[in-house]
C-alpha cells in the first residue's frame, strides 16, 4: 500500500506548503499538485495522481474540497478509485474510505447530495408548472416571428432560396427551416 498525496491551491498568491507539510506528515511518498480553480475540470496534477495510483494505494488530500469540484464530482472520483481498488483519505475531515466507517460517512455525503439534487429538480419542475399555469412559456423567444415567416414564404414563392431569404430577413437558415417546418405541420 502506497500513500499518494494531492494538493491544490486556487490562485498564484496561495502556497501549497501547508498542504504539502500535512501530506508529508500523513506519510505520503509522492505528492501531486495543481494550481487551478477547483471548478476547472482540467487539472493535470490530479490526472497524474489518479494515473499513478495502483490497487491498494490510498489518495490522501488535506481537505475534500481540494479534490472535488462539487459533491457529485467528488463521489464520481471516489467511485472510480474504489473500482480500481484504491481508497481516499481526507486529513482534515478524518474520512478514510479504506475503513467501513469511512465508507459509510462518504456514502451518507453522497446520499445527501443526491437528495439535494432531487429537491432542486422538484422545485424547478414545480416552478415551470406554475409558470405554465399562468400562461408563461419558457425558452427563447422565436427568432422567426409570424411577420418574418409570412415575408419568408412570400420571398420563397418568388423563387429565392432559403439561404437568400434568411440573409434578407437577417435570421439563420436553420431557424428559418425550423419555422417553415413548424408552419407546414398542422
VODRENLO-127981 format. One record per atom (N, C-alpha, C): residue number from 0; x, y, z; residue in three letters. Coordinates in steps of 0.1 Angstrom, whole numbers. Example, Ala and Ser with C-alpha at 12.3 -4.5 7.8 and 13.67 -1.06 7.14 Angstrom:
<atoms>
    nr      c1      c2      c3   rest
     0     132     -57      78    ALA
     0     123     -45      78    ALA
     0     132     -33      78    ALA
     1     128     -22      71    SER
     1     137     -11      71    SER
     1     129       0      79    SER
</atoms>
This chain:
<atoms>
    nr      c1      c2      c3   rest
     0       8     -12       0    UNK
     0       0       0       0    UNK
     0       9      12       0    UNK
     1       6      22      -9    UNK
     1      13      34     -10    UNK
     1       4      46      -8    UNK
     2       8      56       0    UNK
     2       0      68       2    UNK
     2       5      78      -8    UNK
     3      -5      83     -16    UNK
     3      -2      92     -27    UNK
     3      -9     105     -24    UNK
     4      -2     116     -23    UNK
     4      -9     129     -19    UNK
     4     -13     137     -31    UNK
     5     -23     146     -29    UNK
     5     -27     155     -39    UNK
     5     -30     168     -32    UNK
     6     -24     179     -37    UNK
     6     -26     192     -31    UNK
     6     -30     202     -42    UNK
     7     -39     211     -39    UNK
     7     -43     221     -49    UNK
     7     -45     234     -42    UNK
     8     -40     245     -49    UNK
     8     -43     259     -45    UNK
     8     -50     265     -56    UNK
     9     -58     275     -53    UNK
     9     -66     282     -64    UNK
     9     -59     293     -71    UNK
    10     -51     300     -65    UNK
    10     -45     312     -71    UNK
    10     -30     312     -70    UNK
    11     -23     321     -77    UNK
    11      -9     322     -77    UNK
    11      -4     327     -63    UNK
    12     -13     335     -56    UNK
    12     -10     341     -43    UNK
    12      -9     330     -32    UNK
    13     -16     319     -34    UNK
    13     -16     309     -24    UNK
    13      -4     300     -25    UNK
    14      -1     294     -13    UNK
    14      11     285     -13    UNK
    14       6     271      -9    UNK
    15      10     261     -15    UNK
    15       6     247     -11    UNK
    15      14     241       0    UNK
    16      23     250       6    UNK
    16      32     245      17    UNK
    16      24     238      28    UNK
    17      13     244      33    UNK
    17       6     238      44    UNK
    17       1     224      40    UNK
    18      -5     223      29    UNK
    18     -10     210      24    UNK
    18       2     200      22    UNK
    19      13     205      16    UNK
    19      24     196      14    UNK
    19      30     191      28    UNK
    20      30     199      38    UNK
    20      35     195      51    UNK
    20      26     185      57    UNK
    21      13     187      56    UNK
    21       3     178      62    UNK
    21       3     165      55    UNK
    22       5     165      41    UNK
    22       6     152      34    UNK
    22      19     145      37    UNK
    23      30     152      39    UNK
    23      42     145      43    UNK
    23      41     139      57    UNK
    24      34     146      66    UNK
    24      32     141      80    UNK
    24      23     129      80    UNK
    25      14     128      70    UNK
    25       5     117      69    UNK
    25      12     105      63    UNK
    26      24     106      58    UNK
    26      32      95      52    UNK
    26      32      94      37    UNK
    27      28     104      30    UNK
    27      27     103      15    UNK
    27      41     103      10    UNK
    28      44      93       1    UNK
    28      57      92      -5    UNK
    28      58     101     -17    UNK
    29      47     103     -24    UNK
    29      46     111     -36    UNK
    29      35     121     -35    UNK
    30      37     133     -39    UNK
    30      26     143     -38    UNK
    30      25     150     -52    UNK
    31      13     151     -57    UNK
    31      10     157     -70    UNK
    31       3     170     -66    UNK
    32       5     181     -74    UNK
    32       0     194     -71    UNK
    32      -7     200     -84    UNK
    33     -16     209     -81    UNK
    33     -22     217     -91    UNK
    33     -24     231     -86    UNK
    34     -23     241     -95    UNK
    34     -25     255     -91    UNK
    34     -36     259    -100    UNK
    35     -49     256     -97    UNK
    35     -60     259    -105    UNK
    35     -73     260     -97    UNK
    36     -83     266    -102    UNK
    36     -96     267     -95    UNK
    36    -102     253     -94    UNK
    37    -108     251     -83    UNK
    37    -115     238     -81    UNK
    37    -126     235     -91    UNK
    38    -131     246     -97    UNK
    38    -142     244    -107    UNK
    38    -137     239    -120    UNK
    39    -124     240    -123    UNK
    39    -118     236    -135    UNK
    39    -118     221    -136    UNK
    40    -122     216    -147    UNK
    40    -122     201    -149    UNK
    40    -108     196    -153    UNK
    41    -100     204    -160    UNK
    41     -87     200    -164    UNK
    41     -77     204    -154    UNK
    42     -73     194    -146    UNK
    42     -63     196    -135    UNK
    42     -52     185    -138    UNK
    43     -41     189    -144    UNK
    43     -31     179    -148    UNK
    43     -25     171    -136    UNK
    44     -23     178    -125    UNK
    44     -18     172    -113    UNK
    44     -27     161    -108    UNK
    45     -40     163    -108    UNK
    45     -50     153    -103    UNK
    45     -50     142    -113    UNK
    46     -50     145    -126    UNK
    46     -49     134    -136    UNK
    46     -37     125    -134    UNK
    47     -25     131    -131    UNK
    47     -13     124    -129    UNK
    47     -14     115    -117    UNK
    48     -20     121    -106    UNK
    48     -21     113     -94    UNK
    48     -30     101     -96    UNK
    49     -41     103    -103    UNK
    49     -51      92    -105    UNK
    49     -44      81    -114    UNK
    50     -36      86    -123    UNK
    50     -30      76    -132    UNK
    50     -19      68    -125    UNK
    51     -13      75    -115    UNK
    51      -2      69    -107    UNK
    51      -7      58     -97    UNK
    52     -19      60     -92    UNK
    52     -24      51     -82    UNK
    52     -26      36     -87    UNK
    53     -23      27     -79    UNK
    53     -24      13     -82    UNK
    53     -34       7     -72    UNK
    54     -39      -5     -74    UNK
    54     -48     -12     -65    UNK
    54     -41     -13     -51    UNK
    55     -48      -9     -41    UNK
    55     -43     -10     -27    UNK
    55     -37       4     -23    UNK
    56     -35      13     -32    UNK
    56     -30      26     -28    UNK
    56     -41      35     -23    UNK
    57     -37      45     -16    UNK
    57     -47      55     -10    UNK
    57     -43      69     -14    UNK
    58     -53      76     -20    UNK
    58     -51      90     -24    UNK
    58     -54      98     -11    UNK
    59     -44     107      -7    UNK
    59     -46     115       5    UNK
    59     -47     129       1    UNK
    60     -57     136       7    UNK
    60     -59     150       5    UNK
    60     -60     157      18    UNK
    61     -56     170      18    UNK
    61     -57     177      31    UNK
    61     -71     180      35    UNK
    62     -80     184      25    UNK
    62     -94     186      27    UNK
    62    -101     181      14    UNK
    63    -114     176      16    UNK
    63    -121     171       5    UNK
    63    -123     182      -6    UNK
    64    -125     194      -2    UNK
    64    -127     205     -13    UNK
    64    -115     207     -21    UNK
    65    -103     202     -18    UNK
    65     -91     202     -26    UNK
    65     -92     193     -38    UNK
    66    -100     182     -36    UNK
    66    -101     172     -46    UNK
    66    -113     174     -56    UNK
    67    -125     176     -50    UNK
    67    -137     176     -59    UNK
    67    -142     190     -62    UNK
    68    -147     192     -74    UNK
    68    -153     204     -78    UNK
    68    -166     206     -72    UNK
    69    -173     195     -69    UNK
    69    -186     195     -63    UNK
    69    -188     182     -57    UNK
    70    -199     180     -49    UNK
    70    -202     167     -43    UNK
    70    -203     156     -53    UNK
    71    -211     159     -64    UNK
    71    -212     148     -74    UNK
    71    -198     144     -80    UNK
    72    -190     154     -83    UNK
    72    -177     151     -88    UNK
    72    -168     144     -78    UNK
    73    -169     147     -66    UNK
    73    -162     140     -55    UNK
    73    -166     126     -54    UNK
    74    -179     123     -55    UNK
    74    -185     110     -54    UNK
    74    -180     102     -66    UNK
    75    -180     108     -78    UNK
    75    -176     102     -90    UNK
    75    -161      97     -89    UNK
    76    -153     106     -84    UNK
    76    -139     103     -82    UNK
    76    -137      92     -72    UNK
    77    -144      92     -61    UNK
    77    -142      81     -51    UNK
    77    -147      68     -57    UNK
    78    -158      68     -64    UNK
    78    -163      56     -71    UNK
    78    -153      50     -80    UNK
    79    -147      59     -88    UNK
    79    -136      55     -97    UNK
    79    -124      49     -90    UNK
    80    -121      55     -79    UNK
    80    -110      50     -70    UNK
    80    -113      36     -65    UNK
    81    -125      34     -60    UNK
    81    -130      22     -54    UNK
    81    -130      11     -65    UNK
    82    -134      14     -77    UNK
    82    -134       5     -88    UNK
    82    -120       0     -92    UNK
    83    -110       8     -89    UNK
    83     -96       5     -92    UNK
    83     -90      -2     -80    UNK
    84     -97      -3     -69    UNK
    84     -91      -9     -57    UNK
    84     -83       0     -49    UNK
    85     -85      13     -51    UNK
    85     -78      24     -43    UNK
    85     -87      31     -34    UNK
    86     -82      37     -24    UNK
    86     -90      44     -14    UNK
    86     -87      59     -14    UNK
    87     -95      66      -5    UNK
    87     -93      80      -3    UNK
    87     -93      83      11    UNK
    88     -83      92      15    UNK
    88     -82      96      29    UNK
    88     -82     112      29    UNK
    89     -90     118      37    UNK
    89     -90     132      39    UNK
    89     -85     135      53    UNK
    90     -74     143      54    UNK
    90     -68     145      67    UNK
    90     -77     153      76    UNK
    91     -82     165      71    UNK
    91     -90     174      79    UNK
    91    -103     168      84    UNK
    92    -110     162      74    UNK
    92    -124     156      78    UNK
    92    -123     142      84    UNK
    93    -111     137      85    UNK
    93    -109     123      91    UNK
    93    -117     113      84    UNK
    94    -118     113      71    UNK
    94    -126     103      63    UNK
    94    -115      94      56    UNK
    95    -118      81      58    UNK
    95    -109      72      52    UNK
    95    -117      61      46    UNK
    96    -118      60      32    UNK
    96    -127      51      26    UNK
    96    -122      37      26    UNK
    97    -110      35      31    UNK
    97    -105      21      33    UNK
    97    -110      14      45    UNK
    98    -118      22      53    UNK
    98    -124      16      65    UNK
    98    -139      16      63    UNK
    99    -146       6      70    UNK
    99    -161       6      69    UNK
    99    -167      19      73    UNK
   100    -163      25      84    UNK
   100    -168      37      89    UNK
   100    -166      49      80    UNK
   101    -155      49      73    UNK
   101    -152      60      64    UNK
   101    -160      59      51    UNK
   102    -163      46      47    UNK
   102    -171      44      35    UNK
   102    -186      48      39    UNK
   103    -190      45      51    UNK
   103    -204      49      55    UNK
   103    -205      64      55    UNK
   104    -196      71      61    UNK
   104    -197      86      61    UNK
   104    -197      91      47    UNK
   105    -188      86      38    UNK
   105    -188      91      25    UNK
   105    -201      89      17    UNK
   106    -206      77      19    UNK
   106    -219      73      12    UNK
   106    -230      82      18    UNK
   107    -230      85      30    UNK
   107    -240      94      36    UNK
   107    -239     108      29    UNK
   108    -227     113      27    UNK
   108    -225     125      19    UNK
   108    -231     124       6    UNK
   109    -229     113      -1    UNK
   109    -234     111     -14    UNK
   109    -249     110     -14    UNK
   110    -255     104      -4    UNK
   110    -270     103      -3    UNK
   110    -276     117      -1    UNK
   111    -269     125       7    UNK
   111    -274     139      10    UNK
   111    -273     147      -3    UNK
   112    -262     145     -10    UNK
   112    -260     153     -23    UNK
   112    -271     149     -33    UNK
   113    -274     136     -34    UNK
   113    -285     132     -43    UNK
   113    -298     137     -39    UNK
   114    -301     137     -26    UNK
   114    -313     143     -20    UNK
   114    -314     158     -24    UNK
   115    -303     165     -23    UNK
   115    -303     179     -26    UNK
   115    -306     181     -41    UNK
   116    -300     173     -50    UNK
   116    -303     174     -64    UNK
   116    -317     171     -67    UNK
   117    -323     161     -61    UNK
   117    -337     157     -63    UNK
   117    -346     169     -59    UNK
   118    -343     175     -47    UNK
   118    -351     187     -43    UNK
   118    -351     198     -53    UNK
   119    -339     201     -58    UNK
   119    -337     212     -68    UNK
   119    -345     209     -80    UNK
   120    -344     196     -85    UNK
   120    -352     192     -97    UNK
   120    -367     193     -94    UNK
   121    -372     189     -83    UNK
   121    -386     190     -79    UNK
   121    -390     205     -79    UNK
   122    -383     213     -73    UNK
   122    -386     228     -72    UNK
   122    -386     234     -86    UNK
   123    -377     230     -95    UNK
   123    -377     235    -108    UNK
   123    -389     231    -116    UNK
   124    -393     218    -115    UNK
   124    -405     214    -122    UNK
   124    -417     221    -117    UNK
   125    -418     223    -103    UNK
   125    -430     230     -98    UNK
   125    -430     244    -103    UNK
   126    -419     251    -103    UNK
   126    -418     264    -108    UNK
   126    -423     265    -123    UNK
   127    -418     256    -131    UNK
   127    -422     256    -145    UNK
   127    -437     253    -147    UNK
   128    -442     244    -139    UNK
   128    -457     241    -140    UNK
   128    -465     253    -136    UNK
   129    -460     260    -125    UNK
   129    -467     272    -120    UNK
   129    -467     283    -131    UNK
   130    -455     285    -138    UNK
   130    -454     295    -148    UNK
   130    -463     291    -160    UNK
   131    -464     278    -164    UNK
   131    -472     274    -175    UNK
   131    -487     276    -171    UNK
   132    -491     274    -159    UNK
   132    -505     276    -155    UNK
   132    -508     291    -156    UNK
   133    -499     300    -155    UNK
   133    -501     314    -156    UNK
   133    -500     319    -171    UNK
   134    -497     309    -180    UNK
   134    -497     312    -194    UNK
   134    -483     316    -199    UNK
   135    -473     314    -190    UNK
   135    -459     318    -194    UNK
   135    -453     305    -200    UNK
   136    -446     307    -211    UNK
   136    -439     296    -217    UNK
   136    -424     299    -216    UNK
   137    -416     289    -212    UNK
   137    -402     291    -211    UNK
   137    -395     290    -224    UNK
   138    -382     292    -223    UNK
   138    -374     291    -235    UNK
   138    -371     304    -242    UNK
   139    -364     303    -253    UNK
   139    -360     316    -260    UNK
   139    -372     320    -269    UNK
   140    -373     333    -271    UNK
   140    -383     339    -280    UNK
   140    -379     335    -294    UNK
   141    -389     331    -302    UNK
   141    -385     327    -316    UNK
   141    -379     338    -324    UNK
   142    -369     335    -331    UNK
   142    -362     345    -340    UNK
   142    -371     348    -352    UNK
   143    -377     338    -357    UNK
   143    -386     340    -369    UNK
   143    -400     342    -364    UNK
   144    -404     355    -364    UNK
   144    -417     359    -359    UNK
   144    -427     356    -370    UNK
   145    -440     357    -367    UNK
   145    -451     354    -376    UNK
   145    -449     364    -388    UNK
   146    -446     376    -386    UNK
   146    -444     386    -397    UNK
   146    -432     381    -406    UNK
   147    -421     377    -400    UNK
   147    -409     373    -408    UNK
   147    -412     360    -415    UNK
   148    -420     351    -409    UNK
   148    -424     339    -416    UNK
   148    -432     342    -428    UNK
   149    -442     351    -427    UNK
   149    -450     355    -439    UNK
   149    -442     361    -450    UNK
   150    -432     369    -446    UNK
   150    -423     375    -456    UNK
   150    -414     365    -462    UNK
   151    -410     355    -454    UNK
   151    -401     344    -459    UNK
   151    -409     336    -470    UNK
   152    -421     333    -466    UNK
   152    -429     325    -475    UNK
   152    -432     332    -488    UNK
   153    -434     345    -488    UNK
   153    -436     353    -500    UNK
   153    -423     353    -508    UNK
   154    -411     355    -502    UNK
   154    -398     355    -509    UNK
   154    -395     342    -515    UNK
   155    -398     331    -508    UNK
   155    -396     318    -513    UNK
   155    -406     315    -525    UNK
   156    -418     320    -524    UNK
   156    -427     319    -535    UNK
   156    -423     326    -548    UNK
   157    -414     336    -546    UNK
   157    -409     344    -558    UNK
   157    -396     337    -563    UNK
   158    -392     326    -557    UNK
   158    -381     318    -563    UNK
   158    -368     320    -556    UNK
   159    -367     327    -545    UNK
   159    -355     328    -537    UNK
   159    -352     315    -530    UNK
   160    -339     313    -527    UNK
   160    -336     301    -519    UNK
   160    -337     304    -504    UNK
   161    -337     293    -496    UNK
   161    -338     296    -482    UNK
   161    -327     304    -476    UNK
   162    -315     301    -482    UNK
   162    -303     309    -478    UNK
   162    -304     323    -481    UNK
   163    -309     327    -493    UNK
   163    -311     341    -497    UNK
   163    -322     347    -488    UNK
   164    -332     340    -486    UNK
   164    -344     345    -478    UNK
   164    -339     348    -464    UNK
   165    -332     339    -458    UNK
   165    -327     340    -444    UNK
   165    -318     352    -443    UNK
   166    -309     354    -453    UNK
   166    -300     366    -453    UNK
   166    -308     379    -454    UNK
   167    -318     379    -462    UNK
   167    -326     392    -463    UNK
   167    -334     395    -451    UNK
   168    -338     384    -444    UNK
   168    -346     387    -431    UNK
   168    -337     388    -419    UNK
   169    -324     385    -421    UNK
   169    -314     386    -410    UNK
   169    -317     376    -399    UNK
   170    -320     363    -404    UNK
   170    -322     352    -395    UNK
   170    -313     340    -400    UNK
   171    -310     331    -391    UNK
   171    -302     319    -396    UNK
   171    -311     310    -404    UNK
   172    -304     304    -414    UNK
   172    -312     295    -423    UNK
   172    -317     283    -415    UNK
   173    -310     278    -405    UNK
   173    -315     267    -396    UNK
   173    -328     271    -389    UNK
   174    -328     283    -384    UNK
   174    -340     288    -377    UNK
   174    -352     290    -387    UNK
   175    -349     294    -399    UNK
   175    -359     296    -409    UNK
   175    -364     282    -413    UNK
   176    -356     273    -416    UNK
   176    -360     259    -419    UNK
   176    -370     254    -408    UNK
   177    -366     256    -395    UNK
   177    -374     251    -384    UNK
   177    -388     258    -384    UNK
   178    -388     271    -387    UNK
   178    -401     278    -387    UNK
   178    -409     274    -398    UNK
   179    -403     272    -410    UNK
   179    -411     267    -421    UNK
   179    -417     253    -419    UNK
   180    -409     244    -413    UNK
   180    -413     231    -410    UNK
   180    -425     231    -400    UNK
   181    -424     240    -390    UNK
   181    -434     241    -379    UNK
   181    -447     246    -386    UNK
   182    -446     256    -395    UNK
   182    -458     262    -402    UNK
   182    -464     252    -411    UNK
   183    -456     243    -417    UNK
   183    -462     233    -426    UNK
   183    -469     221    -418    UNK
   184    -465     219    -406    UNK
   184    -471     208    -398    UNK
   184    -484     213    -392    UNK
   185    -495     206    -394    UNK
   185    -508     210    -388    UNK
   185    -509     209    -374    UNK
</atoms>
